[in-house]
Amino acid sequence: MHLLARRTLTAAALAAAATGTLRAQSLTALRAIADSAFAAAAGGDETVGAARRRWPASSSAPAERLGRAWLDLATYRYAEARTGFGALADTLSAAPAPLAQRARLGLGLVLTAETRFREALPHLEATARAAEAAADSVLLAETLIRLAGVQARLAGFAPARATFERARVLAPPADTGLLAMIACQDAGFLAMTGDPRLTEVARRGIRLATIARQPGTRGVCHINLARALLNRQQVDSALAEFEVGAEVARAAHDESLLAGMEQWHGFARTLVGEYGRARERYRRALVAAERSGNRLPVPWVYLGLSGIAGSTGDLPEARRLYDLALAEYERQGDRWGLASARYRQAQVLWRLDDTVATRQALETARTELTTLGAVAQAVPVRHDLILLDIAAGRLDDAERALAALRRDGAGEADRAVQDPAYLEGTLATARGQAARARAAFPRAAAAAGRASTM
């Protein structure tokens, strides 16, 4: 099974698609071909083998070729999937227009799965235009959801969110699978901004994806629900959620989903200083990433391991690892990841007492995250810039930055790091304002206590 798995239709629709005898304009049957392929992948080797016999690579029938391409995507045979989808999506192809549009979507999804986001973008945009022209609202909604995910990495939150909102209004109320996809994508966006609605939306997505028998989508929602728990410092609950998500991935033979789940699990372990367990989770993430060809979590693993190396005093190894992460993010064109790597770079440089380079890396990370609309992710960067100002004796600058942080109201995202009261206490101590410091530090402790019980 693949992380990009879609919804499951009725057994009758799947059976109709499996025969390869579809009418050219049957949109339901075209959608069912992909669902049948992902269902076969989720069933393991036996069902995959049966599907390959049903859709032989030698077939010249467009429907069977489409099925084979979807199966190749679902089983991580990306080169074969690109070839299959590409031939069917070609404007000179004899394939019927609706089939060619589905193939174009498939091509965009292959490139997305390969983290070739810049190459995926024009294919997804072309599919959206064709679906809109053909009044195929379901294909348009599916494509816009995928397009929004790519835009979030390449262009930022605002354009991605606008694209996503277009998809939301198109979803038929009875299409549980599509509604699950929308809820879980929405949860991802809410996680980016630290929105407190994240928990509710992620739980709804899990319910819908379970009903729709859509384990890939459900797994993404488990990740986002765990992220909400981490924001509230409920690490034990988050770890349990990651375990549930990992079981979902294993049951569906979804190594791609498992790679992302283990990467996040490793990150959660680092938050409580369990570095040995974190390394093991990161190792599992890399193994699953290699098996599935899913490169998305790989640089995040490098960043996590870089943090562990820095925390344990191995600064050369920390630097080597964040350099690997930077190179991978640059290859992917992932601006989100690049900003995160700059933040990790700043932490290592700070430990090396290179305050000039530290400030430069932090400012770069803050600017990029702000441009991308990543409110939650920018909070720890802003915290560190304030601490750097305090350490450098730039107390007036720190005071202004703290006031701006309070004024902006980072909300739930603050609970993932430190309450601003901690910064106020630190700043007051540096200014020699004992009374202010005595008032601030208890507030910081109380805020941390409230966060841990939410």
N, C-alpha and C positions, 0 to 999 in steps of 0.2 A: 504494500500500500504506500501511497505517496502523500506527503504533506499537503499537496495541492488537490487532494481527493475532493470530489464533488458529491452532490446529494445522490441518494438512491431513489429510483422511481419504482413503479409497481413491478411485480414479478412478470406480469403480462408484457409490459413494455420492454423489460430486459430480454425476455424470450424472443420478442419480435426482432429486437436489434441483433440478438445473437445469431439469427439465421442469415443475416446479411441481406435479407429481402425487404428493403425499405423503398417507399415511394420517395422520389427526389425531393418533394416539398414537405415531407413529414417531419416537422420540427421536433415533435416529441420523440420520434424514433432516432433522430440525429443526436439528441441529448442523451438518449438511453444508451447509445453506443459507448460513450465515454463512461457512463455509470457502470455498464457491464464490464468494461475493462478494469476499472478500479475495484469493483467487487471481486473479480477474478484474482487480482493481485492480493487482495486482503485475505483470500482463502488459502493462500500458500501454493506450494509447488504443483500440486495436483490440478488445481483449478487454473493456474497459469498455463500449464501444459495443454489443458483442454482448450483454453482460449486461443493459444497459438495454432492449434490444429484447426480451430474454427475460422481463424483469420490468418491463413498462410501468407508468408512473405512473398510468395510467388503469384499471389492473386492479382488480377487486373481490375477486379470489381471495385469501384470507388468506395462503397460502404465497407467492404472487407479491408481495404487499405487504410481507411480511417480508423477502423477498430484496431488494426495492428499498430498504428502509430500511437493511439491512446494507450494500448497495452505496453508498448515500449516505454512511454513516459512513466506509466505507473510502476514499472519494474526497473527504472533508472537506466534504461538503455538510451541515453540521450542522443547520441550520434544518429542512431537508427530512427528515433522519433523525429529529429530535425529533418532528416531526409524524407521521411514519409509525409509529415505535415507540409513540408516545403513544396513537394511535388503537387500535392492536392490544392494548396493555396495559391499556386502560381496563376497569374491572370490568364495564361494561355492554356491552362488545364481544361480538360473536357468535363471536369466534375461539375455537378449542378451548383449554382451559386450558394444556396444555404449550406451545402456540404463544404464548399471552399471556405466559407466564413468560419465554420467550426474548426476547420484545419488551421486557419490563420490564428484563431484563438489558441489552439494547441501549440503552434509554433512559438507564440509569445510566452506560453507557460513553460515550455522547455527551456527557453532562454532565461526566464526568471528562475527556474529551478537550478540552472547552472550559474546563477548570480551574474549573468551578463545583462544587467539592468538597462544599460544604454541601448543595447541591441533589441531588447524586448519591447522597449517603449513604442517604436513606430508600428510594430505589428499589432500591439494592443490598441493603439489609437486608430489604426486602419480598420480593425475589427469593429470597434465602437461605431465608427462612421458608417460602415456597411450595415451593421445591425439596426442602426437608427433609420437608415434609408429604407431598409426592408421591413420596418415596423416589427422587428423581432425583439420585443421588450425583455424577454427572459435572457436571451443572448447578450443584449445590451447591458442588463443589470450585472450579469456574471462578469462581463468584460470590464465594466467600470470598477467593480470591486477589485479585480486584479490590477487594473491600471492605477488605482489609488495607492495600492501597496508599493508599486514601483515608484510612483511620483513621490511618495513620502521619503524614499531614500535619495532620490535624485534632486528633488526640487523643494521639499519641505512640507510642513504640515498643512498650510493654508490651501495650496492647490490640490493636495491629496484629499483633504476634507471636502472641498467643493465637489470633486469628482465622486467621492463616496456618497454624498448627499443626493446626487442625481440617481445613483443606484438604489438608494433606500426607497425612493418614491415609486420606483418601477416594480418592486417585488409584489407578486400576487399574494394576497392574504392567506391563501391555502397552500402555498408552496413552502412547506416547512423547512426543506433543505436550504433553499435560497435565503429564508429568514435567518437560519442558523449561521450561514456564511456572513450575512450582514451584521448580526449581533457580535460575532467573534472578531470581525474586522473593526467594528465600532469599539470593542473592548481594547483592541490594540491602540487605537487612536487615543482613547481615554487614558491608557497607561502612559502614553507619551507626554501628556499634559498634567498628570497627577490628579485627574478628576475623581472625586469621591464616588461618582456613579459607577465606577469601574466594576466594583464587586457585583452589584445588581445586574449589570449588563452581561458580565462574564457568566454568571450563574444561569441567566436566561439562555445564553448561547449553548451552554452545556446541555440544558434540558432539550432544546430544539434539535441539536445535533444528535443526541441520543435517540430521539424519536425518529429522526430521518436516517438513522444508521449511517452516520457520516463521521467515522472515527478521526479522520484527519482534522476536520474542523473542530470537533470536540476537544482534541488534544491541544489545539492552539488556545482555546478558551480556558483549559486547565492552566496553561502557562500564564495567561493574563490574570486569572483569579489568584494564582500564587503571587504574581507581582503586586497585586493589591494588598495581599497579606504582608508581603515584605515591606511595602510602604508604611504599614502600620506596626512594623517591628514584630509581627507575629511569625517568627521564623519557623517554629516547630509546625505550625499549621501550614505554612507555605511548603515545607519539606514534605509533609503528608500529601499535599496536593500534587506535587511533582511526582511522587510515587504512584498516585492514582493515574496521572497522565501517562507515565511510563508503561503501566500495565495496559492502558488503552492502546498505546503504540505497539507493544509487543504482540498483543492479541490480533492486531490488524497487519502484522508483519511490516510495519511502517518504520523502516530504519531512518528515513529522513526526519520524521517527527521525533523519533527517539534521540537523534543527535541534538536537536534543539532543546529537548526536555532535559537531557543530561547536562548540557552546557549551563542552563539556568540553575539546575540543582547544584552544580559546582559553585556557581556564583553565590548561592544562598549559604552554602557551607563556609565560604570565606568570610561572610558577614559575622559569623560567630567564632571565627578563628580556628575552625576545624580544617586545617590545611591538608592533612593527609587524606581525609575523606573527599575534600574538594579536588585534589589532584586525581583521585581515582575516578570521580565523576567526569572530570575533564578528559581523562584518558578514554573513558567509554564514549564520550561525545565524539572524539576524533575517530574512533573505530567505526561508529555508526555513520559518521560523515563520509568516511572513506568507502564504506559499503554502498551508500546511497548516492554518492556524488554530490551531496548537499554541502556546498562550501560556505553557506551563510553563517553557521555557528563557529566556523574554524577561527577567524580572527578574534572573535569574542573569547574563545578558549585561550588564545595567545594572550589577550589582555588580562584575563583572570589569572593565568599562570605568572604573568609579569607582576601583577599585584602581590602574589604570594612571594615571589622571589624578592621583591623590594621590601616586603614586610619582614622577611627573614634575613635581610642584610646582603643578599646576593645581587648587588646593583648591576654588575655587568650582564648577568643573565636576565635581569628585568629589562635592561635596555635592549638586549638582543630580541627578546620576545615582543616588546612593543614595536620594534622595527619591522618584525615579521607581520604584525597586525596592520601597521600602516601600509605596507606593500600590498597586502591582500585587499584592504579597503580601497586603495587607489585603483587596483585592477577591477574591482567591482563597480567603482564609481559611487560608492556608498558614502555620501557626505555625513550621514549620521554616525557611521562607524569611525570616520576620520576624526570627527570632533571628539568622540570618546577616546580614541587613541591619543590625541593631543593632551587630553586631561590626564591619562595614565602617564604620558611622557613628563608632564609637569610634576607629578608626584615623585617620580624617580629623580628628576633634576633637583627638586627641593632637597631630597635626602643627600644629594651630592653637593649641596650648598651653593648651587649655581642659581642665585636668586634672579638674575637678569633673564636667563633663559626660561626659568620657571614662570616668571610673569608673562613673558612673551607667549609661552605655550598656553597658559591659562586664558589670556586675552583672546588668543586665536580660537580656543575651544568655546569660550563664552559668545564671541561674535557669531561663530558658525551655528551654535545651538540656538541662539536667539533668532537668527535669520531663518532657521528651519522651523521655528515655532515650538521647539522642544523645551517647554517651560520646566517640567519636572527635572529633566536631565541637566538643565543649567543651574539648578539650585546648589548642588555641591561645589560647582565651579565658582560660583559667586561667594560661597562660604570661604573657600580657600583663598580667594583674592583678598577678602577682608582680613583673614588671618595673616596673609603675607604683608598687608599694609601695617597691621599691628606690629609684626615682627620687625619691620623696617622703620618703625617710628613714625609712619605717616598716619597719625591718629585722626587728623581731621578728615583725610580721605576715607579712612575706615568708618568714621562716624556717618559720613554722607552715604557711603555704600550700604551700611546697615539700615539707614533710614529708607533708602530706596528698596531694599529687600523687604522690609516690613510693609512699605506702601504697596508694593506689587502684590503681596499676599500670595505666596507660592502654595498655600493650602496643604493638602495631604502630602505633597512631595517633601515638605519640610521634615516629616516624620521619618523619612527614609535616611536622613542624615542627622542634623542637629537642629534643635529649636533656636531661632534667632536670639533667645534669651541667653544662651550659652555664649554667643559672640558678644553680646552686650556686657556680660560679666567679665569676659576676657579683656575687652576694650576698657572697661571701667578700672580693672586692675592695673592695666598699663598706664592709665591716667592718674592713678593714685586715688581714685574715687571709691573709697572703701564701702561707704554706705550703699552706693549704687551697685557695687559688685555683690554685696551681701543680699540685696534684694533680687538681683538677676539670677544668681545660680540656683536658688530654690525653685524659681519659676521654671528654669530649664529642666530640673529634675522632675518637677511635677508634670511638665509637658511630656517628658519621656515616659513617665508612668502611665499617663492617660493613653498615649499611643500604644503601649504594650497591652492594654486591656480592650482595645477597640476591635 
